[in-house]
């Protein structure tokens, strides 16, 4: 087991945010944490990276207790990509190189530079490597943040809405990269996501949060129309297409004032 989360509780001003969160993850697995806004997805991710300290519970990565480890030990095991990264007057290359800090001794080594260059190629950032990150779009900055996490060579990747500022092409590119890193290296990934269809395509484990609790957890079998309606309050249909499960929201028919059958939009009565 690479990651073990047991009984994690976090409160804010005595109000519970997440309660009794327990799960584990093996190498080569990708977990999607799902649920509506404000349910505690980002809070859980920050607890897992010890940015926030839980009120109760434990978090272990390969036997290391993260809640008692120092920041460098955590950074060597957890690569964290926040929803938004601060842009400063620094080049993309240097920003990515900062991800090697947990491993760098007195000087930057040739291996450190090779790892940074490999991440730049992987995310197709060659043309941007010498550009200042405060001149970049949100999507470009997000890709730099992911590259910086990858060069940490972490055991677990934590990604908070990794595709939130990306167009469709870049969403697919980023998630394909995450999937290939997880498949080809002895690591795991945890992502918070809003796009259920992207989650179904790129994750193999799922946790649905509702009211700060785990409502459902498991493989693709837990992603059902019933679970989604209970968690999000939206009726859906779950179908299979081209080998993938897809989620289609069901839009209820509108009944016109006074009853009767719904009219086709844009047509006058009597047509």
Secondary structure, DSSP 4 states (H G I P E B T S, - for coil): --EEEEEEEEEETTEEEEEEEEEEE-TT-EEEEE--TTSSHHHHHHHHTTSS--SEEEEEETTEEGGGS-HHHHHTTEEEE-SS----SSBHHHHHHGGGTTT--SS--HHHHHHHHHHHHHTT-GGGTTSBGGGS-HHHHHHHHHHHHHTTT-SEEEEESTTTT--HHHHHHHHHHHHHHHHHTT-EEEEE-S-HHHHHHH-SEEEEEETTEEEEEESGGG--HHHHHHHHS--EEEEEETTEEEEEEPPPPPPPTTSSPPPPTTPPTT-
